[in-house]
Amino acid sequence: MNAIEAVIDQFLLTWKLMFDKRVPITAKLVPIAAVLYIFSPIDLIPDFLLGIGQLDDIGLLIAGIKTFEMMSPAEVVAEHREALRRRRADEAADVVDAPAWKEKQKNG
């Protein structure tokens, strides 16, 4: 799994946990607060400092997501991770091998 797939999987895991009724409301407030901080005009490091100003936003978002995951019930997190893993495996199995497909098409 490359870095982009890992980020997408983490986003999907967070999304699924946010809508899972088994995850406590208090845990769900953590990523919400992190997202609100990103859009807040109040920053620890001002955003006009290009590059550096966005680091605190990204760092807080990552910390919020990881904290949310730790506050969520472990069995629920494991269940959703397994579902994402199975989904990724199913997608990989659906990939068509072009040369084999063309060969089959030629042979009827």
Phi and psi restraints in degrees (value plus and minus 20) as a CYANA .aco file:
   2 ASN   PHI    -107.1   -67.1
   2 ASN   PSI     158.0   198.0
   3 ALA   PHI     -84.1   -44.1
   3 ALA   PSI     -58.7   -18.7
   4 ILE   PHI     -85.1   -45.1
   4 ILE   PSI     -62.9   -22.9
   5 GLU   PHI     -83.3   -43.3
   5 GLU   PSI     -57.5   -17.5
   6 ALA   PHI     -84.5   -44.5
   6 ALA   PSI     -61.6   -21.6
   7 VAL   PHI     -85.1   -45.1
   7 VAL   PSI     -63.3   -23.3
   8 ILE   PHI     -82.8   -42.8
   8 ILE   PSI     -64.1   -24.1
   9 ASP   PHI     -82.4   -42.4
   9 ASP   PSI     -60.2   -20.2
  10 GLN   PHI     -84.9   -44.9
  10 GLN   PSI     -61.5   -21.5
  11 PHE   PHI     -81.8   -41.8
  11 PHE   PSI     -66.3   -26.3
  12 LEU   PHI     -83.5   -43.5
  12 LEU   PSI     -59.7   -19.7
  13 LEU   PHI     -81.7   -41.7
  13 LEU   PSI     -66.9   -26.9
  14 THR   PHI     -81.4   -41.4
  14 THR   PSI     -63.5   -23.5
  15 TRP   PHI     -79.7   -39.7
  15 TRP   PSI     -67.8   -27.8
  16 LYS   PHI     -85.0   -45.0
  16 LYS   PSI     -59.9   -19.9
  17 LEU   PHI     -86.7   -46.7
  17 LEU   PSI     -54.8   -14.8
  18 MET   PHI     -81.6   -41.6
  18 MET   PSI     -50.8   -10.8
  19 PHE   PHI    -123.2   -83.2
  19 PHE   PSI     -13.6    26.4
  20 ASP   PHI    -107.6   -67.6
  20 ASP   PSI     105.4   145.4
  21 LYS   PHI     -89.1   -49.1
  21 LYS   PSI     -35.1     4.9
  22 ARG   PHI    -101.3   -61.3
  22 ARG   PSI     -30.5     9.5
  23 VAL   PHI    -110.5   -70.5
  23 VAL   PSI     108.4   148.4
  24 PRO   PHI     -82.7   -42.7
  24 PRO   PSI     128.2   168.2
  25 ILE   PHI     -78.9   -38.9
  25 ILE   PSI     -58.9   -18.9
  26 THR   PHI     -80.5   -40.5
  26 THR   PSI     -56.7   -16.7
  27 ALA   PHI     -87.9   -47.9
  27 ALA   PSI     -57.7   -17.7
  28 LYS   PHI     -88.3   -48.3
  28 LYS   PSI     -41.4    -1.4
  29 LEU   PHI     -91.0   -51.0
  29 LEU   PSI     -44.5    -4.5
  30 VAL   PHI     -84.2   -44.2
  30 VAL   PSI     -75.1   -35.1
  31 PRO   PHI     -87.3   -47.3
  31 PRO   PSI     -48.9    -8.9
  32 ILE   PHI     -83.8   -43.8
  32 ILE   PSI     -64.2   -24.2
  33 ALA   PHI     -83.6   -43.6
  33 ALA   PSI     -58.2   -18.2
  34 ALA   PHI     -84.3   -44.3
  34 ALA   PSI     -62.2   -22.2
  35 VAL   PHI     -87.5   -47.5
  35 VAL   PSI     -60.6   -20.6
  36 LEU   PHI     -81.9   -41.9
  36 LEU   PSI     -57.1   -17.1
  37 TYR   PHI     -81.8   -41.8
  37 TYR   PSI     -59.9   -19.9
  38 ILE   PHI     -80.0   -40.0
  38 ILE   PSI     -59.8   -19.8
  39 PHE   PHI    -109.7   -69.7
  39 PHE   PSI     -23.9    16.1
  40 SER   PHI     -94.0   -54.0
  40 SER   PSI     123.7   163.7
  41 PRO   PHI     -93.5   -53.5
  41 PRO   PSI     -32.6     7.4
  42 ILE   PHI    -113.6   -73.6
  42 ILE   PSI     102.5   142.5
  43 ASP   PHI    -150.3  -110.3
  43 ASP   PSI     131.4   171.4
  44 LEU   PHI     -88.0   -48.0
  44 LEU   PSI     -62.0   -22.0
  45 ILE   PHI    -141.0  -101.0
  45 ILE   PSI     101.4   141.4
  46 PRO   PHI     -78.3   -38.3
  46 PRO   PSI     120.5   160.5
  47 ASP   PHI     -90.3   -50.3
  47 ASP   PSI     -37.0     3.0
  48 PHE   PHI     -90.8   -50.8
  48 PHE   PSI     -34.1     5.9
  49 LEU   PHI    -101.6   -61.6
  49 LEU   PSI      69.9   109.9
  50 LEU   PHI     -73.8   -33.8
  50 LEU   PSI     113.5   153.5
  51 GLY   PHI      66.4   106.4
  51 GLY   PSI     -80.9   -40.9
  52 ILE   PHI     -89.4   -49.4
  52 ILE   PSI     -58.9   -18.9
  53 GLY   PHI     -83.8   -43.8
  53 GLY   PSI     -48.7    -8.7
  54 GLN   PHI    -106.1   -66.1
  54 GLN   PSI     -36.8     3.2
  55 LEU   PHI     -82.1   -42.1
  55 LEU   PSI     -60.6   -20.6
  56 ASP   PHI     -86.2   -46.2
  56 ASP   PSI     -55.6   -15.6
  57 ASP   PHI     -83.6   -43.6
  57 ASP   PSI     -68.7   -28.7
  58 ILE   PHI     -84.7   -44.7
  58 ILE   PSI     -63.8   -23.8
  59 GLY   PHI     -81.2   -41.2
  59 GLY   PSI     -63.0   -23.0
  60 LEU   PHI     -87.7   -47.7
  60 LEU   PSI     -58.0   -18.0
  61 LEU   PHI     -83.6   -43.6
  61 LEU   PSI     -65.6   -25.6
  62 ILE   PHI     -82.8   -42.8
  62 ILE   PSI     -65.3   -25.3
  63 ALA   PHI     -82.4   -42.4
  63 ALA   PSI     -59.8   -19.8
  64 GLY   PHI     -84.0   -44.0
  64 GLY   PSI     -62.5   -22.5
  65 ILE   PHI     -86.5   -46.5
  65 ILE   PSI     -63.4   -23.4
  66 LYS   PHI     -86.1   -46.1
  66 LYS   PSI     -60.0   -20.0
  67 THR   PHI     -83.9   -43.9
  67 THR   PSI     -62.6   -22.6
  68 PHE   PHI     -78.5   -38.5
  68 PHE   PSI     -64.5   -24.5
  69 GLU   PHI     -83.2   -43.2
  69 GLU   PSI     -60.5   -20.5
  70 MET   PHI     -89.1   -49.1
  70 MET   PSI     -51.3   -11.3
  71 MET   PHI    -100.3   -60.3
  71 MET   PSI     -36.4     3.6
  72 SER   PHI     -99.8   -59.8
  72 SER   PSI     129.1   169.1
  73 PRO   PHI     -77.4   -37.4
  73 PRO   PSI     111.6   151.6
  74 ALA   PHI     -77.7   -37.7
  74 ALA   PSI     -59.0   -19.0
  75 GLU   PHI     -88.8   -48.8
  75 GLU   PSI     -51.6   -11.6
  76 VAL   PHI     -90.9   -50.9
  76 VAL   PSI     -63.2   -23.2
  77 VAL   PHI     -81.1   -41.1
  77 VAL   PSI     -65.5   -25.5
  78 ALA   PHI     -82.0   -42.0
  78 ALA   PSI     -60.1   -20.1
  79 GLU   PHI     -81.7   -41.7
  79 GLU   PSI     -65.4   -25.4
  80 HIS   PHI     -90.6   -50.6
  80 HIS   PSI     -57.1   -17.1
  81 ARG   PHI     -81.7   -41.7
  81 ARG   PSI     -62.5   -22.5
  82 GLU   PHI     -84.3   -44.3
  82 GLU   PSI     -61.0   -21.0
  83 ALA   PHI     -82.9   -42.9
  83 ALA   PSI     -60.2   -20.2
  84 LEU   PHI     -86.4   -46.4
  84 LEU   PSI     -59.7   -19.7
  85 ARG   PHI     -83.0   -43.0
  85 ARG   PSI     -64.2   -24.2
  86 ARG   PHI     -83.7   -43.7
  86 ARG   PSI     -60.2   -20.2
  87 ARG   PHI     -82.0   -42.0
  87 ARG   PSI     -63.6   -23.6
  88 ARG   PHI     -84.5   -44.5
  88 ARG   PSI     -59.3   -19.3
  89 ALA   PHI     -86.5   -46.5
  89 ALA   PSI     -60.0   -20.0
  90 ASP   PHI     -84.1   -44.1
  90 ASP   PSI     -59.8   -19.8
  91 GLU   PHI     -84.2   -44.2
  91 GLU   PSI     -59.7   -19.7
  92 ALA   PHI     -85.7   -45.7
  92 ALA   PSI     -55.8   -15.8
  93 ALA   PHI     -91.3   -51.3
  93 ALA   PSI     -44.0    -4.0
  94 ASP   PHI    -100.3   -60.3
  94 ASP   PSI     -29.7    10.3
  95 VAL   PHI     -86.5   -46.5
  95 VAL   PSI     110.7   150.7
  96 VAL   PHI    -109.2   -69.2
  96 VAL   PSI     110.6   150.6
  97 ASP   PHI    -101.0   -61.0
  97 ASP   PSI      85.0   125.0
  98 ALA   PHI     -76.5   -36.5
  98 ALA   PSI     -67.7   -27.7
  99 PRO   PHI     -80.8   -40.8
  99 PRO   PSI     -60.5   -20.5
 100 ALA   PHI     -86.9   -46.9
 100 ALA   PSI     -57.7   -17.7
 101 TRP   PHI     -85.2   -45.2
 101 TRP   PSI     -63.3   -23.3
 102 LYS   PHI     -85.9   -45.9
 102 LYS   PSI     -59.0   -19.0
 103 GLU   PHI     -83.1   -43.1
 103 GLU   PSI     -63.1   -23.1
 104 LYS   PHI     -84.3   -44.3
 104 LYS   PSI     -57.6   -17.6
 105 GLN   PHI     -86.0   -46.0
 105 GLN   PSI     -59.2   -19.2
 106 LYS   PHI     -87.5   -47.5
 106 LYS   PSI     -58.3   -18.3
 107 ASN   PHI    -103.8   -63.8
 107 ASN   PSI     -26.6    13.4
